[in-house]
Amino acid sequence: MIIAIDGPSGAGKSTVAKILAKRLGFLYIDTGAMYRALTLKVLKNNIDINDKEKIIQLARNTQIDLKNDPEGNLLVCLDGQDVSLQIRQPQITRFVSEIARIKEVRQVMLDLQRKLGRKRDAVLDGRDIGTVVFPDAEKKFYIDADFKERLRRRYKELRELGYKVTLEDVESDLKNRDKIDSTREFAPLRKAEDAVYIDTTQMSIEEVVNKILESLSF
Ligand code: DC
């Protein structure tokens, strides 16, 4: 069984998807982490962010693997190295949407996501899971929240991770990513017609998880 969870940055998708997967005993696949891992490699290799050809080549020659530890936490491996923490750096967040808009890069990730999702029951979170990656997913959810609330959550998350970002930095980054992710030509962020829409602005994580569990008929 595939549970698809899509929505914009900061809406709470990853936290919800992770808890849900743990409760159900499903594999948790954070597809944004894959784009982040590739972005890390692009930056580490000093590749120009506008050099599409080089980025595509790199994507085709990169090993990205996602694993869940016994606590259900996500481990992201890039060419065999654990990069789970590094991919959350603001520097990666700033450039990831530029990498994720490239069609050929998306094709590489799509193949990987489908391969992982077919291994066993899984919860996948991203932007195009219900529309493109698994359009036949048994259950689809679109998790949203007001811009102000998403900004507050992202800012809090980054501060808690120890990054000295300003609210203005996070705001401009979020606006920029929202724009690129929802207007790009290939697999833009949008709600699948058959996805359940959940506005989490006034909801706690636990409430969202429970709402999803209620709507799954088991
Ligand atoms: O969920 P996140 O913030 O970690 O995702 C990082 C970026 O990756 C996001 O700005 C857009 C891109 N992304 C995507 O294009 N498609 C997905 N399925 C997941 C993420």
Boltz pocket constraint, residues with backbone or C-beta under 6 A from the ligand:
constraints:
  - pocket:
      binder: B
      contacts: [[A, 9], [A, 31], [A, 32], [A, 33], [A, 35], [A, 36], [A, 93], [A, 96], [A, 97], [A, 100], [A, 101], [A, 125], [A, 126], [A, 127], [A, 128], [A, 129], [A, 177], [A, 181], [A, 187]]
      max_distance: 6.0
